[in-house]
Amino acid sequence: MSFQPHTAMEIASQPRCWRQAHQIAGEVSSRLPLPGERVAVVGCGTSYFMALAYALLREGGGHGLTDAFPASEFPATRDYDRMIAISRSGTTTEILDLLDQVRGSLPTLVITADPAAPVADHADETLALDFADEQSVVQTRFATTSLAMLRSSLGHDIGRVADDADQVLARDLDPTLSQVQQFTFLGRSWTTGLAHEAALKIRESAGTWTESYHAMEYRHGPIAVAQPGRVTWMFGVAPTGLAEQVTATGARFINGNGLDPMAELITAQRVALAQAQARDLDPDRPRNLSRAVVLDVH
């Protein structure tokens, strides 16, 4: 593929976007959840995986009960103090419908890339990260920039995370990864959201067989697919003995090099791009996908 895909440029711009998100996090802190509030975070696809990562980080950090749901699966019987919705396009049907359902009963904030999107009329407040918007159908920098801002609001050092991302981007990508036929991604706690997202990126971009699991669940069945020529990829600290067990199957085991797992996600994004290009596919416009899912639900 001779042209430079938008996806490649958007992947490479993430450290800059994360630093900008870190800078604005303090400016918007009054619009984000207060300590102790019960918070629901919703999204669809990639946005849901970012919501899941944030929810586990917020609650795990002692900031208050936080649950994440696909927008279509929000339990109306639950009691929350606030809802955050993440939607790059601001046009996704499930997000708009859910915001209408909770209007007047639950304060809502939407994080979007387009301040003029329809979602702004459905939420109480809108936080636009327009500097992280994308031309590619496949999400990379908007999703991670949203998570960077939310992590910054929890006190995480996003400057260090962005430095880690610079290191990841400076490394040569292992060319053999573009030819792998099957990947299984694993995470623990908040990095499970990253594992799900890594698997989705490679499925979307290249149509490659990918799976994702909680790391401790992997040995309860999914390890059966591990074999030579396949990859098991861990985000975060691997459970004791997991690397040895995967290696014994003949599969390759990949773990981070001590860098922040969100920075390591960039490697998976780069693999998705390389896999698409190796198959002469357009990574900006994968088959069967559109930038936003707009449904006729009537």
URPE-V869329 format. One record per run of one state. SS is the DSSP state (alpha for helix, beta for strand, coil for the rest). FROM is the first residue (numbers start at 0). LEN is the number of residues. Records with the same first field share a line. If there is no record, write none. Layout:
BEGIN
SS: FROM-LEN  FROM-LEN
END
This chain:
BEGIN
coil: 0-5  12-1  25-3  31-7  43-2  60-5  73-8  87-5  102-4  112-5  121-3  128-1  132-8  153-4  170-4  179-2  187-3  206-2  217-4  225-5  234-7  248-3  255-5  278-20
alpha: 5-7  13-12  28-3  45-15  70-3  92-10  117-4  129-3  140-13  157-13  174-5  190-16  214-3  221-4  241-7  260-18
beta: 38-5  65-5  81-6  106-6  124-4  181-6  208-6  230-4  251-4
END
